[in-house]
Amino acid sequence: MSHLKNLLILGLAVMAGCRPQAAAPEAAVKSYSVRGVVRQIADDRQTATIQHEAIPGYMAAMTMDFSVKNTNELNGISAADQITFKLMVGETDSWVEGVQLVAHHTETAVTNAPPVQASVVDLKPGDPLPDGELMMEDGNHARFSDFRGRAVALTFFYTRCPLPDYCPRMNKNFAEARQLLLSAPDAPTNWLLLSLSFDADFDNPQVLTGYARLYRNDDTKHWLFAAAPSDSLARLAPGLDLMIMRNGGNIQSHNLRTVVLDPLGRIYRQFDGNEWTPQQLADALRQAARAPAQP
């Protein structure tokens, strides 16, 4: 009898082990109710530029490009229309849904594009990056020219940017690219990642140090954080087509630029937007590092 009981218990245990395990819960997606004005709708209708009101507890009033998963929700919506929508924020991306028309436009449709300035010449591969002073995360001052001799990848961000597919994605990509290079036995050693804040008034060394820990802990090997003062940004931004719109002390709108420099401080490659991959960045750094360190 005892033998039969043991077999029964064993059989139940095996059956329990064969049951499918419950799937791990997906990362929570947060939803925010937002009101704004459409500024531009992309031709493929998968992106809408919206000037939105402040989202309490999440982000200030800004003008941003938002992904639209269901493009049918933009039917009947035009530039300058007032709308309400849900901003959905996941762990790695964000999008709008539940778009509702409040009022058709009563103003001339506008876009985020700035006036063309004939005096501004876009920087291209082979052009030297304009030098400028930086405030490093340790409180010391540095200049771009101090990094000569190394291939440098720099990306622009600010710590108060909450959308996961904007500034946080840039730094997550940097973290993955660094790991790719550190783990490759044949990778060069003369390379550096530089995460550069364009919100120097807020992103002081103490803020930068705390923010950097979110992505690289206290390991600063091959990766530094810094802030670019307004005069340095004024020299950099036009040639890189980096656009930053401010409203008082807040960033109202910005685009994304990531630049790879060769050891002579010349532009090797520029990545626009947020669709590039860590592997692409690691490959570009690897190639740029092969350039001679001296002219």
C-alpha positions as CSV (number, residue, x, y, z in Angstrom):
1,M,0.0,0.0,0.0
2,S,2.8,2.3,0.9
3,H,4.5,1.5,-2.5
4,L,1.3,2.4,-4.4
5,K,1.0,5.7,-2.4
6,N,4.6,6.6,-3.4
7,L,3.9,5.9,-7.0
8,L,0.8,8.1,-6.9
9,I,2.7,11.0,-5.4
10,L,5.5,10.6,-8.0
11,G,2.9,10.5,-10.8
12,L,1.3,13.7,-9.6
13,A,4.6,15.4,-9.3
14,V,5.5,14.5,-12.9
15,M,2.2,15.7,-14.1
16,A,2.6,19.0,-12.3
17,G,6.1,19.4,-13.8
18,C,4.7,18.8,-17.3
19,R,2.1,21.6,-17.0
20,P,2.9,24.7,-19.1
21,Q,4.4,27.4,-16.9
22,A,2.5,30.8,-16.7
23,A,4.0,33.3,-19.0
24,A,6.0,36.1,-17.4
25,P,4.0,39.3,-17.2
26,E,4.8,41.8,-19.8
27,A,6.3,45.1,-18.8
28,A,3.5,47.5,-17.8
29,V,2.5,50.1,-20.4
30,K,1.6,53.4,-18.8
31,S,-1.1,55.6,-20.3
32,Y,-1.4,59.4,-20.2
33,S,-4.3,61.6,-21.3
34,V,-2.9,64.4,-23.4
35,R,-4.2,67.4,-25.3
36,G,-2.3,69.1,-28.1
37,V,-2.2,70.6,-31.6
38,V,-1.0,68.7,-34.6
39,R,1.9,70.4,-36.3
40,Q,2.8,67.9,-39.0
41,I,1.8,64.4,-40.2
42,A,4.4,62.3,-42.0
43,D,3.5,61.1,-45.5
44,D,3.3,57.5,-44.3
45,R,1.1,58.7,-41.4
46,Q,3.2,56.6,-39.0
47,T,4.6,59.7,-37.2
48,A,2.8,62.9,-36.1
49,T,4.5,66.0,-34.7
50,I,2.3,67.3,-31.9
51,Q,2.7,70.4,-29.7
52,H,1.2,69.1,-26.5
53,E,0.3,70.5,-23.1
54,A,2.2,69.5,-20.0
55,I,1.6,66.0,-18.8
56,P,1.4,66.3,-15.0
57,G,4.0,64.1,-13.2
58,Y,5.6,63.0,-16.5
59,M,6.8,65.7,-18.9
60,A,6.6,69.4,-19.6
61,A,4.8,70.9,-22.5
62,M,6.8,70.1,-25.6
63,T,6.6,69.6,-29.4
64,M,7.6,66.0,-30.2
65,D,7.4,63.4,-33.0
66,F,5.2,60.6,-31.8
67,S,4.8,57.1,-33.4
68,V,1.2,56.2,-34.5
69,K,0.5,52.5,-34.6
70,N,-3.0,52.7,-36.0
71,T,-2.7,55.2,-38.8
72,N,-6.4,55.1,-39.4
73,E,-6.8,57.2,-36.3
74,L,-5.4,60.1,-38.2
75,N,-8.2,60.0,-40.8
76,G,-9.8,63.5,-40.9
77,I,-6.9,65.0,-38.9
78,S,-4.8,67.8,-40.4
79,A,-2.0,70.1,-39.4
80,A,-3.0,72.7,-36.8
81,D,-6.0,70.6,-35.6
82,Q,-6.6,70.4,-31.9
83,I,-6.8,66.9,-30.6
84,T,-6.8,64.7,-27.5
85,F,-5.0,61.4,-27.4
86,K,-3.5,58.7,-25.1
87,L,0.3,58.6,-24.8
88,M,1.3,55.0,-24.3
89,V,4.7,54.5,-22.8
90,G,6.3,51.1,-22.6
91,E,9.8,50.0,-21.5
92,T,11.5,50.7,-24.8
93,D,9.0,52.7,-26.9
94,S,6.1,55.0,-26.9
95,W,3.2,55.8,-29.2
96,V,-0.1,57.6,-29.4
97,E,-3.6,56.0,-29.7
98,G,-7.2,57.0,-29.2
99,V,-6.8,60.2,-31.2
100,Q,-9.9,62.4,-31.0
101,L,-10.5,65.6,-32.9
102,V,-11.4,68.6,-30.7
103,A,-11.5,71.4,-33.3
104,H,-10.3,71.8,-36.8
105,H,-7.5,74.2,-37.4
106,T,-8.1,77.9,-37.1
107,E,-4.6,79.0,-37.9
108,T,-2.2,78.5,-40.8
109,A,-0.6,75.1,-40.8
110,V,3.0,75.2,-39.6
111,T,5.7,72.7,-39.2
112,N,8.8,72.3,-36.9
113,A,11.2,73.1,-39.8
114,P,13.2,76.2,-39.0
115,P,13.9,78.9,-41.6
116,V,16.7,78.0,-44.0
117,Q,19.8,80.0,-43.3
118,A,22.0,80.3,-46.3
119,S,25.1,81.0,-44.2
120,V,24.9,77.6,-42.5
121,V,26.9,74.8,-44.1
122,D,26.1,71.2,-43.1
123,L,29.1,69.3,-41.8
124,K,29.9,66.2,-43.9
125,P,32.3,63.3,-43.5
126,G,35.9,64.5,-43.4
127,D,35.0,67.9,-41.9
128,P,36.5,68.7,-38.6
129,L,34.1,69.1,-35.7
130,P,34.1,72.6,-34.3
131,D,36.0,72.7,-31.0
132,G,34.2,73.8,-27.8
133,E,34.3,73.6,-24.1
134,L,32.4,70.9,-22.1
135,M,31.6,70.5,-18.4
136,M,32.5,66.9,-17.6
137,E,30.6,64.8,-15.1
138,D,33.5,65.1,-12.6
139,G,33.2,68.9,-12.6
140,N,36.3,69.4,-14.7
141,H,36.3,71.3,-18.0
142,A,37.4,69.7,-21.3
143,R,37.3,70.4,-25.0
144,F,36.6,68.2,-27.9
145,S,40.2,68.6,-29.0
146,D,41.3,66.9,-25.8
147,F,40.0,63.6,-27.2
148,R,42.2,63.6,-30.3
149,G,43.9,60.3,-30.9
150,R,40.7,58.4,-30.2
151,A,37.6,57.6,-32.3
152,V,34.8,59.3,-30.4
153,A,31.0,58.6,-30.7
154,L,29.0,61.5,-29.2
155,T,25.2,61.6,-28.8
156,F,23.0,64.4,-27.5
157,F,20.5,64.0,-24.8
158,Y,19.1,65.7,-21.6
159,T,18.3,63.9,-18.3
160,R,14.7,65.2,-18.1
161,C,13.7,63.5,-21.4
162,P,11.3,60.8,-20.4
163,L,10.3,59.1,-23.6
164,P,12.1,55.7,-23.8
165,D,12.6,55.9,-27.6
166,Y,14.3,59.3,-27.4
167,C,17.2,60.1,-25.1
168,P,17.0,56.9,-23.0
169,R,17.3,54.8,-26.2
170,M,20.5,56.8,-27.2
171,N,22.2,55.9,-23.9
172,K,20.9,52.3,-23.9
173,N,22.4,51.9,-27.4
174,F,25.7,53.3,-26.2
175,A,25.7,50.8,-23.3
176,E,25.2,47.9,-25.8
177,A,27.8,49.3,-28.3
178,R,30.3,49.6,-25.5
179,Q,29.7,46.0,-24.4
180,L,30.2,44.8,-28.0
181,L,33.5,46.6,-28.3
182,L,34.8,45.6,-24.8
183,S,33.9,41.9,-25.5
184,A,35.6,41.7,-28.9
185,P,39.2,40.5,-28.7
186,D,40.2,42.2,-31.9
187,A,38.5,45.6,-31.1
188,P,40.7,48.7,-31.1
189,T,41.5,50.4,-27.8
190,N,41.5,54.0,-29.0
191,W,37.8,54.8,-28.8
192,L,35.4,56.7,-26.5
193,L,31.7,57.2,-26.0
194,L,30.6,60.7,-25.0
195,S,27.0,61.3,-23.9
196,L,26.5,65.1,-24.2
197,S,23.7,67.0,-22.5
198,F,22.3,70.1,-24.2
199,D,20.6,71.2,-20.9
200,A,23.7,72.4,-19.1
201,D,21.8,74.7,-16.7
202,F,20.0,71.7,-15.2
203,D,22.4,68.8,-16.0
204,N,25.2,69.8,-13.7
205,P,28.0,67.3,-12.7
206,Q,26.0,65.9,-9.8
207,V,22.9,65.3,-12.0
208,L,25.0,63.8,-14.8
209,T,26.8,61.4,-12.4
210,G,23.6,60.1,-11.0
211,Y,22.1,59.7,-14.4
212,A,25.1,58.0,-15.8
213,R,24.8,55.3,-13.1
214,L,21.5,54.2,-14.7
215,Y,23.4,53.0,-17.8
216,R,27.0,52.1,-16.8
217,N,27.0,52.0,-13.0
218,D,30.3,53.5,-11.8
219,D,32.3,52.0,-14.7
220,T,33.6,54.9,-16.7
221,K,35.8,52.8,-19.0
222,H,35.5,54.2,-22.5
223,W,32.3,56.2,-21.6
224,L,32.0,59.7,-20.2
225,F,29.0,62.1,-19.7
226,A,29.2,65.8,-20.1
227,A,27.2,68.9,-20.7
228,A,27.7,71.4,-23.6
229,P,27.3,75.1,-22.6
230,S,25.2,77.3,-24.9
231,D,28.2,78.8,-26.7
232,S,29.6,75.3,-27.6
233,L,26.1,74.2,-28.8
234,A,25.9,77.4,-31.0
235,R,29.0,76.2,-32.9
236,L,27.9,72.6,-33.1
237,A,24.2,72.5,-33.7
238,P,23.8,74.3,-37.1
239,G,26.3,72.1,-38.9
240,L,24.9,68.9,-37.5
241,D,21.3,70.0,-38.1
242,L,20.7,69.5,-34.3
243,M,17.5,71.4,-33.4
244,I,16.7,72.3,-29.8
245,M,13.7,74.6,-29.0
246,R,13.4,76.1,-25.5
247,N,10.6,77.6,-23.6
248,G,12.1,79.4,-20.6
249,G,14.1,76.8,-18.7
250,N,12.4,73.8,-20.4
251,I,13.3,72.0,-23.6
252,Q,10.3,72.3,-25.8
253,S,11.5,70.2,-28.7
254,H,14.6,68.5,-30.0
255,N,15.7,66.0,-32.6
256,L,18.3,63.2,-32.3
257,R,21.9,63.3,-33.6
258,T,24.7,60.8,-33.0
259,V,28.2,61.5,-34.5
260,V,31.3,59.4,-34.9
261,L,34.7,61.2,-35.1
262,D,38.0,59.8,-36.3
263,P,41.1,60.3,-34.2
264,L,41.8,63.6,-35.9
265,G,38.5,65.0,-34.8
266,R,36.9,64.7,-38.2
267,I,33.4,63.5,-38.8
268,Y,33.4,59.9,-39.9
269,R,29.7,59.2,-39.8
270,Q,26.5,60.8,-38.6
271,F,23.4,58.8,-37.4
272,D,20.1,60.8,-37.5
273,G,17.1,59.8,-35.5
274,N,16.7,56.7,-33.3
275,E,16.6,53.8,-35.8
276,W,20.4,53.0,-35.7
277,T,21.6,49.9,-33.9
278,P,24.4,49.4,-31.3
279,Q,26.1,47.1,-33.8
280,Q,26.1,49.9,-36.4
281,L,27.7,52.3,-33.9
282,A,30.3,49.7,-32.8
283,D,31.2,49.0,-36.4
284,A,31.5,52.7,-37.2
285,L,33.8,53.3,-34.2
286,R,35.9,50.3,-35.1
287,Q,36.4,51.6,-38.6
288,A,36.9,55.3,-37.5
289,A,39.6,54.2,-35.1
290,R,41.8,53.0,-38.0
291,A,42.3,56.5,-39.2
292,P,45.9,57.8,-38.5
293,A,46.3,59.6,-35.2
294,Q,48.5,62.3,-36.8
295,P,48.0,64.2,-40.1
